[in-house]
Every structure is written in structure tokens, then in C-alpha cells.
């Protein structure tokens, strides 16, 4: 799943937001690629940890 899809926006809109500096999650530009740190995406989505999201014990 892409970060854009998780946030409920299309990939074109996501790239427009990234280019304008308004993407709601920290981005890591690496060459011609843009990476979104998983932890930052989870935070934006209100998920504290994967274990917590799956109902397991959180650390």
C-alpha cells in the first residue's frame, strides 16, 4: 500500500503536495524517489504501533 492510498488521496495529488511542501507526512527524497517513513505515516494515521494496531501488547 502506498502512503497516498493510506491517506485516501491519489498518487498525482500526493506528488503535488510533496512538491509544494504540504504533504501531511515527512518525506525523504532519495534521488528520483520519494520515501515516506513508516513511523511518520502511522503517526499521521493515529496508529501508535503495529502491535497496538493489531490488538497485541504494545512495547
Order of alpha helices (4+ residues) and beta strands (2+ residues): alpha-alpha-beta-beta-alpha-alpha
